Amino acid sequence: MNILALLCGAGFGFGVLLSGMTDAHKVLAFLDAAGPWDPSLLLVMAAAVATAAPLLQLAARRRHALLGEPIAFPPRHGITRRLIVGSAVFGVGWGLDGLCPGPSLAMLGAGTWQESLFFVAMLGGMLAFEAWQRRGTPLAAAR
């Protein structure tokens, strides 16, 4: 099963590299609709949705994955303040650097100090949020 996870991760990393999502300049050009907008990542998103949607529908009808593990979808809570704030923080981070967590992880293989710094900062933010959430903050209570 670990081999399958490795293959899936390698496939994701290859797709992220091939699509150009590890090129922060390309991502920022996609996000900049007021400047020299590059719509090519729309094709990447459309392909991802077209691939994932039918597979998610199939998974929703099953109780176990193909390898026998139980399938558990997270519960739906609707649109909450926590979701809005989290989405805004994610979007600002993505807009500032041009990378989201998946491509950032793939770019660690490039070995540049900038990517390593971004990854460490992202990991630090995730750990800080976990600690903040455990303290019983208002956002944690807004689940």
ABEGO torsion letter per residue (X at the ends): XAAAAAAAAAAAAAAAAAAGAABAAAAAAAABAABBBBAAAAAAAAAAAAAAAAAAAAAAABABBAAGBBBBBBBBAEBBAAAAAAAAAAAAAAAAAGBBAAAAAAAAAAGBAAAAAAAAAAAAAAAAAAAAAAAGBAAAAAX
